[in-house]
Every structure is written in structure tokens, then in C-alpha cells.
Amino acid sequence: MVIKTVATKPYLDQMPGTSGLRKKVPVFQQENYAENFIQSIFDVSGDVKGKKLVIGGDGRFYNDQVIQKAIRLAVANGFGHVMIGQNGILSTPAVSNLIRKYKALGGIVLSASHNPGGPKQDFGIKYNISNGGPAPEKFTNAAFERSKLIDQYLTVETSDIDLSQIGKHQIGATTIEIIDSVADYAEMMEDIFDFDAIRTYIQSGFTLQFDAMHAVTGPYAKEIFEKRLGAAEGSVINAVPLPDFGGQHPDPNLIYAKGLYDLLMSDNAPDFGAASDGDGDRNMIIGRGMFVAPSDSLAVLAANAHLVPAYAAGLKGIARSMPTSCAADRVAEKLKIGMYEVPTGWKFFGNLLDHQMATICGEESAGTSSDHVREKDGLWAVLLWLNILAVRRQSVADIVNEHWRDFGRNYYSRHDFEGVDTDVANKVMQRLRGELASLAGTSIDGQTIEKADDFAYHDPVDQSVSAHQGIRILFDNGSRIVVRLSGTGTTGATIRIYIERYEADEDKLALDTQEALAELIAIAEKIIQVKAITGFEAPTAII
């Protein structure tokens, strides 16, 4: 084996976003583009000699080629053991589990999450550190700075590794191990949940459908739901991961998983429906006749987690991203446990979880998880729902409605303006930031603004500060408007506007969400002026 030093030139656009570096496939196909970024990660990782590395992805287009590149770089840089999911498949939470279980230095996740895949679509590379979680800003900033200076990378000349066959290969001093993608993850789920109770409930006639969206969770869901829990064959649909996700957008929401929603609202609905996204870290929950919004799902799961073996002793705390509704805050208050508000991005939960300050975390964008890994975990959320349903023997709708009666309802919606010219999007945010100081104490359409700020997070563990994480407009009646630019897209900019109103009146808990928020939506436009500035007549998506 001969280690080659390859001369290269830096690219200046390799700054990771909310969750890794995401670009269109043709960008990653540029000469040395992927190699530069991976080498930059290794360069700022400290001593990698003899260390263990996990590599996997969601099966999207170009994954297989980048995995071979990553293997060669890992060998040349001196890693002692590289673990790769069979066929290159590993869900994001499965990568986190493997890093933690086998004490790896870190892991490379090849995914653009819920974004579309294909030759002209999206690709991504994310690095997870030794706790299993996404690399923190300090690390990603260092990798970006290195990527702007890089002039060489290390690789080896060797044949491609056959990713389809489980087994070990030796390249120099490095062991390359192709592992079962599902086994370790499924074993972890059996340790957390009462599979016997869920299996018995399914045998009693409880029915479910899970849409894997031709993404990474197909093999996991087939093994867990159909084989281990005994759901009927065909309960898992779109189970084969495809490079283009079957031409669909692998985002489990009411737009891209409408077929599942329509089924659950029909006369032939199963008792329970769920879906997950491209890399398996997001979830959608639907009961017969009842869609459960992600913020409500977080609150309900936290309130009922004690019914599950792993959480029977109670939660240490709850954490949510700042734009996520305050529904979970009310649960934390009742349970008398800590409640933490962090910026968008799962990396911000890591310190809280590592220091046992929080047990369950969630984001409004359909990410929910606990301290079993350091990532969002779509199948974990589905299994938690199933375990709760198996214990309570109530429908999803009954459980959610009872929760609202106990805690009140946080009416909540997200309005996305996608594909906005970046300069125009920045103009929207800059103008609003300039108005913040004058907003507090003013009234608009009868609603008084109590506070307006640009959210900055002060990490209670390491004292780091993450500024400019989104604009908050807080009203004296508990309503909120939040505005931020998304960091997960690859084309233009996405302006996200979050609108929230709390309702405690039991007679007003069944309103249509958009109607319940209509006054706040109108106020949001008056304050933000997103339509006036961008020229958009309406949001491109309402979630």
C-alpha cells in the first residue's frame, strides 16, 4: 500500500450549515471537492492514528462513490478501523449509536436529510464527533477555515470495497468492516421499549402503516415493525432505499407524505400512521383522523414517557429548539423538571444530554429523540408512540385531546418562503433587526409586544454563546412570532416564520389552526413585511 499526497486547490464555499455541508450533486462532483472537505475534517480532528471511524449514508445518488473516496482518505490518514453499513446504508441515529457503542472517534454521514436526491439534486456530508452527536460550531468553524487553506489531501490506490457483502477487508494497517446496517440499532430499540407489550397490542388487532419514503429507514422498519413486532406484511411501504427516493421528496410532512395523511383520514384508515425522512432522523405521526403536529408530539411524548421501561424513573429535563412551540414547557413545569431552549440544530442539545440535564429533546421540524443517542431519531419517536398506545389502549386522537384538556393547546404553524434570493432574504432580516429596539411596548391590532430580540444561546455547560439564531417577537399574552433563515437548503434562501398562540379555553381547543392564528399571521406580515419585500404572494409551504 502506497500513500499518495494529492495536490489540490481550496474551495471557498465549504462552510457547514445547520447540519453539515449541503450542495447540489454537481458541486460535490467537482474535482477534489469531497476529498477537500473530508481531509479538512480529518485535519482538525486531532490524532486519528489507529482510531475508529463510522461511515454511512441514506443511499442517495453519489453516496457509493463518496464512501469509496472516504475509505481511501481514512486509510491514508491512519485510521485503524473503519465501520461501514452494508450497501453504504446507515441511518443518522444508527451512526450515532455505532459511534457511542464502539467508541469511535467519529462518523461521516452522507446525507442531505429530507432534501431530494438524484443526479442534479442534493447531497451532503456531515461529521459526528465521539459522543455520537453532530460536530459543534467550534469544530465546523475550524474545518471551514482549514478548507479555505487546504493544498493537499492523502489517499491510497486500492480497489473499491464491495459494500454489499458483510465482512472485513484489510488495507495496510486499516481494517475495513462492512456491518449489518440494522442489527445494532434494532437491539438498542429492544432495550428501550417494551416490545412484548407492543407485539401483544398488534396481535389484538391494532393496525399501522409506516411510509419509509424510499429512504434509509426502510430496512430498519421492515426488521422492527414487521419481523420483530409482528405487524402485517406490507405495513411498511416504500421500503427499498432508492438513489432518487423514487422521484419523491423524502420529507415526512403534509405536503410530501400526503398519501399517508389521506389514508389516515379515510374510512379505511389503520389505527396509526407514521413516516420518516431521507436519513431517518425525522418523523411524522398521524392517528386515525388526527394529525399530530411535531411540537404537540414532543409534549405528548414527554408527558407519557414514564410508561416506557427506559424512562420509567422519570425525565431529567426537556429541551426544544427556540422556534418549537412552548407546549413542552408546560409539561416540564408540571413535572417540575428543567426546560431548555436552544438554537435550531441538534448539535446544541449535545451538552445538555451529555451532562444529564435533559432526557428528551425536540424540534418543530419533526425531529425528536432522547439521550439514547445524540441525534434526532425518527423510528425511536414512532416506537415511543406505539409503546404509549400499547399501555394506554386509547387512540392517538383521544390521547392528544386529553393532553390539550390537561395542558391547554399551543396553536402553532410555520410559514416557509422558499427559494428567496439570498440578498433579498438578508434584506428582510436586516430591516427587521433594525426595528427590534423600537418594537417592545408597542401594540399592533390590539396585541402588545412585550419583548423583541435576536435570540442568543448561552450554553449552560461550556458557556459558549451562539448569537443571531432567529428573531423573537413575544407578546404579553404568551403569543409568539419567530423569524429565521433556514440552514438546510441548497438553492437560494428560505425564510421561516413561526406563529404561536396559547389557548386554555376547553371550548376553543378544536379550531382550525390557520383560522386560530389568522390575526397573528396578519400581524406578522405587518411587522416582517416578507411579502412586500420579496414579492411573494403567499408562503410556498404552510406546515
Secondary structure, DSSP 8 states (H G I E B T S, - for coil): --EEEEE----S----BTTBEEEEHHHHTSTTHHHHHHHHHHHTS---TT-EEEEEE---TTHHHHHHHHHHHHHHHT-SEEEEEEEEE--HHHHHHHHHHTT-SEEEEE--TTS--STTSEEEEEEE-TTSSB--HHHHHHHHHHHTT--EEEEE------TTS-EEEEETTEEEEEE-SSHHHHHHHHHHS-HHHHHHHHHTT--EEEE-TTSTHHHHHIIIIIIIS---TTSEES-S--TTGGGS----STTTTHHHHHHHTSTT--SEEEEE-TTS-BEEEEETTEEE-HHHHHHHHHHHGGGSGGGTT--SEEEEETTS-THHHHHHHHHT-EEEEE-SSGGGGHHHHHTTS-SEEEETTTEEEETTSSS--HHHHHHHHHHHHHHH---HHHHHHHHHHHH-EEEEEEEEEEEE-HHHHHHHHHHHHHHHHHHTT-EETTEEEEEEEE--EE-TTT--EE----EEEEETTS-EEEEEE-SS-SSSEEEEEEEEEEE--GGGSSS-HHHHTHHHHHHHHHHH-HHHHH--SS-SEE-
